[in-house]
Amino acid sequence: MEVVVHLSAITPVSLIIIGLIALLIFGPKKLPSLGRAMGTTLREFRSATKGLTDDDDDDYKTKKTVIEHKDNEKPNDK
C-alpha cells in the first residue's frame, strides 16, 4: 500500500502540534537559538543557490558572446 502525503496535508493545527512537541523536547530557552540557527542556514543556502544560478547565467552569456564573435568573423581569402 502506497501512502502519498501532499503539502496541503500540513494544516495550521498540525503546525501547532509540531511546535508544542518541539517546545516540550527542547524547552523554551533553547527554541529561539534553534530558530536563529535554522534561519541562518536557510539564508546561506539561498545565497549559495543564487550564486550557482548567477554563475550559470554568466557562463551562458560568455558562450553566447563567443559564438556571436565567431559568426561575425570573415574568413581570410588567400
C-alpha positions as CSV (number, residue, x, y, z in Angstrom):
1,M,0.0,0.0,0.0
2,E,1.4,3.4,-1.0
3,V,1.0,6.4,1.2
4,V,1.1,9.8,-0.6
5,V,1.3,13.0,1.5
6,H,0.5,16.3,-0.2
7,L,1.7,19.6,1.0
8,S,-1.9,20.6,1.7
9,A,-1.9,17.9,4.4
10,I,0.2,20.3,6.6
11,T,-2.5,22.3,8.3
12,P,-2.2,25.1,10.9
13,V,-3.3,22.6,13.6
14,S,-0.5,20.2,12.7
15,L,2.0,23.0,12.8
16,I,0.8,24.0,16.3
17,I,1.2,20.4,17.4
18,I,4.7,20.2,15.9
19,G,5.5,23.5,17.7
20,L,4.3,22.2,21.1
21,I,6.2,18.9,20.7
22,A,9.4,20.9,19.9
23,L,8.7,23.1,22.9
24,L,8.5,20.0,25.1
25,I,11.6,18.4,23.7
26,F,13.9,21.5,23.5
27,G,12.4,23.8,26.2
28,P,11.7,27.5,26.0
29,K,15.3,28.6,26.4
30,K,16.7,26.6,23.5
31,L,13.9,27.2,21.0
32,P,15.0,30.8,19.9
33,S,18.6,29.7,19.3
34,L,17.4,26.8,17.2
35,G,15.2,29.1,15.2
36,R,18.1,31.5,14.6
37,A,20.3,28.6,13.5
38,M,17.6,27.4,11.1
39,G,17.2,30.9,9.7
40,T,20.9,31.4,9.2
41,T,21.2,28.0,7.5
42,L,18.3,28.9,5.1
43,R,19.9,32.3,4.3
44,E,23.2,30.7,3.5
45,F,21.5,28.0,1.4
46,R,19.6,30.6,-0.6
47,S,22.7,32.8,-1.2
48,A,24.6,29.7,-2.3
49,T,21.9,28.6,-4.8
50,K,21.6,32.1,-6.1
51,G,25.3,32.2,-6.7
52,L,25.1,29.0,-8.6
53,T,22.3,30.3,-10.9
54,D,24.2,33.5,-11.4
55,D,27.3,31.5,-12.5
56,D,25.2,29.6,-14.9
57,D,23.8,32.8,-16.4
58,D,27.3,34.3,-16.7
59,D,28.5,31.1,-18.5
60,Y,25.6,31.3,-20.9
61,K,26.3,34.9,-21.7
62,T,30.0,34.2,-22.2
63,K,29.3,31.3,-24.6
64,K,26.8,33.4,-26.5
65,T,29.3,36.3,-26.9
66,V,32.0,33.9,-28.2
67,I,29.6,32.3,-30.7
68,E,28.4,35.7,-31.9
69,H,32.0,36.8,-32.3
70,K,32.9,33.7,-34.3
71,D,29.8,34.3,-36.5
72,N,30.8,37.9,-37.3
73,E,34.4,37.0,-38.3
74,K,35.0,36.9,-42.0
75,P,37.2,34.1,-43.4
76,N,40.5,35.3,-44.9
77,D,40.8,34.7,-48.6
78,K,44.3,33.9,-49.6
